[in-house]
Amino acid sequence: MNYREIGKTGIKVSEISLGCWTLGGKTWNEGISTGWEDVNEDEVIEAVNYAVDRGVNHFDNADVYGNGRAERLLAKALGKRNKDVIIATKVGHFKGTAEHAYEPQHIVHQCEQSLINLKREYIDIYYFHHGDFGERDRYLHSAIDVMSKLKKQGKIRAIGLSAYSQNDFLRLVDEINPDVIQSWANIFDTQFIDNDSKVAKLIKEKNITFVAFSPLAKGLLLGKYSSKNPPKFSNGDHRKNDEKFQIEFLEEIEPKIEKLKQRFGRLTRDLARVALQYILSFEQVSCVIPGFRNKDQVEVNLWGWDKSLTQEDIAYIKEVFK
């Protein structure tokens, strides 16, 4: 496995790391489905240990994933190996009884609870989970102050910012001065890491790096869904109302996925390798964090870790998905 540094922190993570959102299972947050179909705990434990045995050293989590379940399950899966890996988690989407999830006392509470859930004395990377700091950024500066205090206390090693728009990153990076930023990046959408984007230029200017979630576009890039038999998801699974899993979008992407299969291979692992290595080809990306449910999915994610794409391959993919 290859490793890259997170910003200038000295923390080195495996290029292919793993995201733990799926580990939370079906979840509702403020009445909205925010989870995934339930996982089998024994399969997750097997998958985590398989990954660590093969060099994966970084797991990305959040307090809202299963409202703590994903953190607890990761700790259970790691067991005595807990201190051998890099663990990231986030605060911001689960506000409990607070008026806003970025109230300082709530951040402290959630940090402490995450430490309990993860069975750890510190969190390697602690993210603000989104860019909404209240009306007129009411909670921004107090939230920054409390994060800095947590870092000084040794409860977190690095501060991250996860967000979902270029405007949020451009507005907040100078204020927060994070060590790393995180958002989606996949073949469908590279707006945050394209070399000519303002966010990519900011990453370079600030000597920070980018963690890419959803590099497989929730499995859409693996050719596993068909417009002729569109998937059906149950309540509690956020994909139920996602338009990308509807017939129209599936019809649009199917011929493009077919072109990938023609060039790179038809197996799921072939498509996973293409999707992950495409994002890793961007210099500002420190790692990709595909999700997983079991050992088979981890095996697919890791199969192509040492099979980078050529410049011709990258140009071909860009042409197909332009």
C-alpha positions in Angstrom: 0.0 0.0 0.0 1.2 3.5 -0.7 0.8 6.3 1.8 0.4 10.1 1.6 0.7 12.9 4.2 -2.4 14.8 5.4 -1.4 18.4 4.9 1.7 19.1 6.8 0.7 17.2 9.9 3.1 14.3 9.7 0.0 12.0 9.6 0.4 9.5 6.7 -2.7 7.7 5.5 -3.1 4.8 3.0 -4.0 6.1 -0.4 -7.0 3.8 -0.3 -8.6 4.3 3.1 -12.1 3.4 4.1 -15.3 5.4 4.9 -17.5 4.1 7.7 -20.9 5.7 6.9 -22.4 2.3 5.9 -21.5 0.9 9.3 -24.2 3.0 11.0 -27.0 1.2 9.2 -30.5 2.7 8.8 -30.5 6.1 10.5 -32.8 9.1 10.8 -31.6 12.5 11.7 -34.2 15.2 12.3 -36.8 13.1 10.5 -34.6 12.6 7.4 -33.3 9.2 6.2 -29.5 9.5 6.5 -28.2 6.0 6.7 -27.8 2.8 4.7 -29.2 -0.7 4.7 -28.2 -2.5 7.9 -24.8 -4.2 8.0 -23.8 -7.6 9.5 -21.5 -6.9 12.4 -19.5 -10.1 12.0 -18.9 -9.2 8.3 -17.8 -5.7 9.2 -15.3 -7.1 11.8 -13.9 -9.5 9.2 -13.7 -6.7 6.6 -11.9 -4.2 8.9 -9.2 -6.8 9.9 -8.8 -7.9 6.2 -8.2 -4.2 5.3 -5.7 -3.6 8.1 -3.8 -6.8 7.3 -3.3 -5.3 3.8 -2.1 -1.9 4.8 -5.2 0.2 5.2 -4.4 2.5 8.2 -7.1 5.2 8.0 -10.8 4.9 8.7 -13.2 7.9 8.3 -16.2 8.1 10.6 -18.7 10.6 12.1 -20.9 11.0 15.1 -24.1 11.0 13.0 -23.3 7.7 11.3 -25.9 5.5 13.0 -25.9 8.2 15.7 -22.7 6.7 17.2 -23.2 3.1 16.1 -20.5 3.3 13.3 -17.9 4.6 15.8 -18.7 1.9 18.3 -18.7 -0.8 15.6 -15.3 0.3 14.2 -13.8 0.2 17.7 -15.2 -3.3 18.2 -13.8 -4.4 14.9 -10.4 -3.0 15.5 -10.0 -4.3 19.0 -6.4 -4.3 20.1 -5.4 -2.8 16.7 -7.2 0.4 17.6 -4.0 2.4 18.3 -2.3 1.1 15.1 -4.5 3.1 12.7 -5.5 6.7 11.9 -9.2 7.4 12.8 -11.1 10.5 11.7 -14.5 11.5 12.8 -16.8 14.5 12.5 -19.1 16.8 14.3 -21.9 18.9 12.9 -24.9 17.0 11.6 -26.1 15.5 14.9 -27.1 18.4 17.3 -28.9 16.4 20.0 -30.6 18.9 22.3 -28.4 21.9 21.3 -29.9 24.7 19.2 -27.1 24.2 16.7 -24.5 21.4 16.3 -21.6 23.9 16.4 -22.4 25.3 19.8 -19.1 25.1 21.7 -20.4 23.0 24.5 -22.0 20.6 22.1 -18.7 20.2 20.2 -16.9 19.4 23.4 -19.7 16.9 24.4 -19.6 15.2 21.0 -15.8 15.0 21.0 -15.9 13.3 24.4 -18.7 10.9 23.3 -16.8 10.0 20.1 -13.7 9.3 22.2 -15.8 6.9 24.3 -17.4 5.3 21.3 -14.0 4.8 19.6 -12.3 3.7 22.8 -9.6 6.2 22.3 -7.7 9.0 24.1 -7.5 11.1 21.0 -9.0 11.5 17.6 -6.4 11.8 14.8 -8.5 14.0 12.5 -11.6 15.8 13.7 -13.8 17.5 11.1 -16.4 20.1 11.0 -18.9 18.1 9.0 -20.4 20.9 7.0 -20.1 24.6 6.3 -23.3 25.9 8.0 -22.2 27.8 11.2 -25.6 29.4 11.7 -27.1 32.7 10.5 -24.3 35.1 9.6 -21.8 32.4 10.8 -22.9 33.0 14.3 -21.1 30.0 15.8 -18.0 30.1 13.5 -15.4 31.8 15.7 -16.5 30.1 19.0 -16.4 26.8 17.2 -12.9 27.5 15.9 -11.8 28.4 19.4 -13.1 25.2 21.0 -11.5 23.1 18.2 -8.2 24.8 18.9 -8.6 24.1 22.7 -9.3 20.4 22.0 -6.2 20.2 19.9 -4.1 21.9 22.6 -5.5 19.4 25.1 -4.3 16.5 23.0 -7.8 15.3 22.3 -7.5 15.8 18.5 -4.3 15.8 16.4 -5.6 17.6 13.3 -8.5 19.8 12.3 -10.5 19.1 9.1 -13.3 20.8 7.2 -15.9 18.8 5.3 -18.2 20.9 3.1 -20.4 20.6 0.0 -19.8 23.7 -2.0 -16.9 25.7 -3.4 -18.3 28.8 -1.7 -18.2 27.2 1.7 -14.5 26.2 1.2 -13.5 29.6 -0.2 -15.3 31.3 2.7 -14.1 29.1 5.5 -10.6 27.8 4.9 -8.9 31.1 5.7 -11.0 31.4 8.9 -10.6 27.8 10.1 -7.1 27.1 8.7 -7.8 23.3 8.5 -5.1 20.7 8.0 -7.3 18.9 5.5 -10.5 19.4 3.7 -13.0 16.7 2.5 -15.8 16.4 0.1 -17.0 14.2 -2.7 -14.8 13.5 -5.8 -15.5 11.0 -8.4 -15.4 10.6 -12.2 -18.8 12.3 -12.4 -17.7 15.4 -10.4 -14.2 16.7 -9.8 -15.1 20.3 -9.1 -13.1 20.5 -5.9 -9.9 19.0 -7.2 -9.7 20.1 -10.9 -6.4 21.9 -11.2 -8.0 25.1 -12.5 -10.6 25.2 -9.7 -10.4 27.9 -7.0 -10.6 25.2 -4.3 -7.6 23.3 -5.8 -5.6 26.5 -5.9 -6.5 27.2 -2.3 -5.4 23.7 -1.3 -2.0 24.3 -2.9 -1.6 27.8 -1.4 -2.4 26.6 2.1 -0.3 23.4 1.9 -3.3 21.3 2.9 -4.7 18.2 1.2 -8.0 16.7 0.1 -9.8 13.6 1.3 -12.2 12.3 -1.4 -15.4 10.6 -0.2 -17.8 8.9 -2.6 -15.1 8.0 -5.1 -17.2 5.2 -6.4 -20.3 7.5 -6.5 -22.1 5.1 -4.0 -21.5 2.2 -6.3 -22.9 3.8 -9.5 -19.4 3.7 -11.1 -19.3 -0.1 -10.6 -22.1 -0.8 -13.1 -24.1 -2.6 -10.4 -27.4 -0.8 -11.0 -29.6 -1.1 -14.1 -32.2 1.3 -15.5 -34.3 -1.7 -16.5 -34.4 -2.8 -12.9 -33.8 0.3 -10.8 -32.9 -0.4 -7.2 -35.4 0.0 -4.3 -34.2 1.2 -1.0 -36.1 1.0 2.4 -36.8 3.9 4.8 -33.7 4.9 6.7 -31.5 4.5 3.6 -30.7 7.9 2.2 -30.5 6.5 -1.4 -34.3 6.0 -1.5 -34.8 9.7 -2.5 -31.6 10.2 -4.4 -32.3 11.0 -8.1 -29.1 9.4 -9.2 -30.6 6.0 -8.5 -33.7 6.7 -10.6 -34.2 5.5 -14.2 -33.3 8.7 -15.9 -29.8 9.0 -14.5 -29.1 5.3 -14.8 -30.0 5.5 -18.5 -27.7 8.4 -18.9 -24.6 6.7 -17.4 -25.0 3.2 -18.7 -23.4 3.7 -22.1 -20.5 5.5 -20.4 -19.9 2.7 -17.9 -20.0 0.3 -20.9 -17.1 2.3 -22.5 -15.1 1.9 -19.3 -15.7 -1.9 -19.4 -14.6 -2.1 -23.0 -11.2 -0.5 -22.2 -10.5 -1.6 -18.6 -12.4 -4.8 -18.0 -15.9 -5.9 -17.0 -15.3 -7.1 -13.5 -16.4 -5.0 -10.5 -12.8 -4.8 -9.4 -11.7 -3.4 -12.8 -14.2 -0.6 -12.5 -13.3 0.1 -8.9 -9.6 0.3 -9.8 -10.4 2.9 -12.6 -12.7 5.0 -10.3 -10.2 5.1 -7.4 -7.0 5.6 -9.4 -8.6 8.3 -11.4 -9.2 10.4 -8.3 -5.8 9.5 -6.9 -4.2 10.9 -10.0 -5.0 14.4 -8.8 -1.9 15.7 -6.8 -3.9 17.4 -4.1 -5.7 14.2 -3.1 -4.2 12.5 -0.1 -6.6 9.5 -0.1 -9.9 8.1 -1.3 -12.4 6.7 1.3 -14.8 4.3 -0.4 -17.4 2.7 1.8 -17.7 -0.9 2.6 -20.1 -3.5 4.1 -18.0 -6.7 4.0 -14.7 -8.3 3.1 -15.7 -8.7 -0.6 -16.2 -5.0 -1.0 -12.9 -4.2 0.7 -11.2 -6.7 -1.5 -12.6 -5.0 -4.6 -11.6 -1.6 -3.3 -8.0 -2.7 -2.7 -7.4 -4.8 -5.7 -6.0 -2.1 -7.9 -4.1 -0.1 -5.3 -0.8 -0.6 -7.2 -2.3 -0.3 -10.7 -2.2 3.4 -11.5 -3.7 4.9 -14.7 -1.6 6.2 -17.6 -2.1 9.7 -19.0 -3.8 8.1 -22.0 -6.2 6.3 -19.7 -7.0 9.5 -17.8 -7.6 11.4 -21.1 -9.9 8.6 -22.3 -12.0 8.8 -19.1 -12.3 12.6 -19.3 -13.5 12.3 -22.9 -16.1 9.7 -22.0 -17.5 11.7 -19.1 -17.0 15.2 -20.4 
